[in-house]
Amino acid sequence: MDNKTDLVEVLSKLIPLGKVTMGNQYPEIIVDPDKLHETALALKNLKNTPFDFLIDVTAVDFVTHFLLVFHFESTNTHEVIVLKTQLEDHDSPFVDSVSDLWPTAEFQEREIFDLFGIRFNNHPDLRRLFMEDDYGYPLRKDFKDEINIIEYPN
Amino acid sequence: MSEEIIKNIMVGEHEDYLINMGPQHPSTHGVLRLEVSLNGEDVKKVTPHIGYIHRSIEKMCEKDTYKQIIHLTDRMDYLSAHMNNEAVSLLVENALQIEVPERVKYIRAILDELSRIASHHLWWSAFGMDLGALTTFFYGLRDREKILAIFEESFGSRLLHSFITPGGLMHDVHSNFRKDTLEFIKYFRKKLPEYKSLLTDNIIFHQRTKGVGIMDKKTSIAYGVTGPSGRGSGFSCDVRKIAPYGVYDQIEFNEILKNDGDVFSRYLVRMEEMEESMNILEQLIDKMPDGNEYTAKMKAIVKLPEGEYYQRVETARGELGVYVVSTGAKHPYRVRFRTPNFSNLFVLNTLAKGGKIADLVAISGSLDLVIPDIDR
């Protein structure tokens, strides 16, 4: 646990762009969407613990806004941190892509675009991944599947 | 016609020979379509098209209780069903701070390692077959049958077990479980040299795999290629080592790393992992406590406290991550599965580009893809 509090301190000094807190598992950084790319680049180039392995990118629909969640691991020390950003525009959300820093993000961002309809600026190939082009965005909470009439009881 | 397309035609961009490999191609082992752009026999570009077996598991999870989710995770990477179950179970247990009995932890680890061996068996069988050595298929499946028999005796199912649940196990294992596992280790220790002489030392096999599809460590980290495929490039990514769960911190084992990064070194990693798994199994069987405890006390309906949770588990193909957002209800608000095969698939273009079309089968085989795990 000491190690992790140290990491929070180090990160707060190095990353002045966002708020660094200790989550229930990993240190968390919350940044504004327009500072996302900058912060990701800074994390990737950290000196002793470069967070160079992007484990996962995902999004959560909170009805009023979207939350974009990145999990990074440092291949040096195997520490994990979480980077979050909040997208306030629920109707047409967009954010800068990090696929130029991590090629794996290209496909995970395509999946997020497919399932949530979040657009990524500067993405090299933003197409639907699973669904057809005119299908809705199924992981949004307001999505209604009109073809499949089976409804789960709550 | 836009100016760009006309320009592309002028310089011959569109004169590529396009072929579709799949979605019913035998060497993709599932419904994966690879759009291969060819110049003669040289591969210029590989574009994977996925989604043929997309079942919206993440969406379905939002309407399921935590105990029901277990049954969906089986259907992602069906060859690592135990590990997938364990990932969700560990997440729930860690969130509720439930301590499962020591015996359960050992049984879980034994099941993990057995399914790792079984999964590598099937990969070895199919990989040999992809490269034209049909015999491996019969040898591999013959030995895999022994593990499936152990599974069948204990849980009645051979592939989709849904055996590990939050809090422990569905029920106790069969009384022959320990004896059968030991017998299998004894049996398979004799068979592994057979595999070596059949395929590993085969000169034709060497020529098909050595120096083919080279992935360096940087590429494997950048693309998030984990599991044996990543370790074949020297990327130390074994979750059992770097973020131990269960009893893996009490077991002595080596993380198999190879540095060549070609198809052959990925092959060697898996072959040595089978041996390492047997070493782990022997320790586990040795240390496994007696008794008949198989679950901790759990409420009938599990509710996680509000918050976010993440759990990493090493499956036979790499790192599985489960991310859950809970609002305190009996259903999760959002579930995300970071599946290993999804990341492993998209490195294919980088590896196959510039090589021959015949090598594409070897490369995609060496990545050991399970398609339902990609689509979810």
Interface residues (C-beta under 8 A of the other chain):
Chain A: G23 N24 Q25 Y26 D52 F53 L54 I55 D56 T58 V60 D61 V69 H71 T75 H78 V80 V82 W102 P103 T104 E106 F107 Q108 E111 L115 L129 F130 M131 P138 L139 Y152 N154
Chain B: I50 G51 H54 S56 E58 K59 K63 I221 A222 Y223 G224 F235 S236 C237 I242 A243 G307 E308 Y309 Y310 R312 E319 G321 Y323 V325 Y333 R334 R336 R338 F342 S343 F346 T350 D375
